[in-house]
Amino acid sequence: VRRSSAATAAAKEPVPVLGNAYTAAGAATVASWTACAVVSLSTHPVLSLPVRHNVLTIAQALAPLPLGVAFFKALRSAANAAGWSRLKSATYRRLNLGMAAASLWWAAAAWWGPAFAVGYRMYSTPFAFTAAVVHVAVAVLCLGVWVRSVAASPPPIGGHYLPRIVRGCMGSVWSLAPRAASSAGSLDDPDSQGGQDGRSEYAAVCALFLWFAIMPIVVSFPLATVPMILGKRFSRPASAWSFLAAVAAYVLKDAAERDRLDASTFRTLRRGFACMSGVHLLLVGLKLAGIDGGQAGLRMFYPGALSCPKASLASFAMHALALFVTLTPPKSSKIQSS
């Protein structure tokens, strides 16, 4: 009993070294993504584009960074607060696994750049190698923490983790629909807890971002430019941000169903999510208003998005819904009942 109590106490101890590792990983991810965006989008391999357009495109590529910062901030806080005990919870396992998958995608996009950018070679070999190593290192950190926080699969495939990932992903897909507890009331009643805590909105946002994460990979251009609007050079690497947004929306949906949206981790994720979608919508709005050469500039610089109006409108609605639900959190039912 004493040994068990000691082990439990040790698991709840802060792990500042791991918190510092998450801080470094976050800074490295931001720096690498920013460098790749600047190098890829400052000039076009074929066309001569105005500096104004290049700056706006780079800004569009950097819009998702607040969400990435929120991921690492949440993971760092968990490590510094309660160590492995907290990191073993489903929320942080999902955040770690999501960031690992996104980092591996960015590493592949950096090293095999032409395969992601219709043949355009934008990086020198040393630059591509450095960016790939950075993202692989971040993926190793997140995967290492995830592996330590879960149990391996049972026999007959004992010791392997892939079956666990497959089952978890399939379970998440089937659990995407918002669940209503009897105490939360009806989902279609805006006056009930279940109708106003955002679980339905987060479920829709998760499904939309997941679709837009997959779509650029499986369809051809110009449709593949939606929703990031980064052209043929950078839209497919950026699809990992849509995947991270889907992970964040799923985590927030789960938190809403557990009446935990007011906890610090979920406040951090909401703010990062709101900042990402808000900046994205602001830049799209400025472009539609004519900041990038007026109506002629829209037709010249964004033919892909304009040629796919239905997908572009769906993307706009997705970000608008994400901004709405993250900026309108409900009061905790514990507060309401007091």
Buried (B, 14 or more C-beta within 10 A) or exposed (E): EEEEEEEEEEBEEBBEEBBEBBBBBBEBBBEBBBBBBEBBBBEBEEEEBEEEBBEBBBBBBBBBBBBBBBBBBBBBBBBBBBBBBBBBBEBBBBBBBBBBBBBBBBBBBBBEBEEBBEEBEBBEEEBBEBBBBBBBBBBBBBBBBBBEBBEEBEEEEEEEBEEBBEEBEEEBEEBBEBBBEEEBBEBEEEEBBBBBBBBBBBBBBBBBBBBBBBBBEEBEBBBBBBBBBBBBBBBBBBBBBBBBBBBBBBBBBBBBBBBBBBBEBBBBBBBBBBBBBBBBBEBBEEBEEEBBBEEEBBEBBBEBBEBBEEBBEBBBEBBBBBBBBBEEBBEBBEEEEE
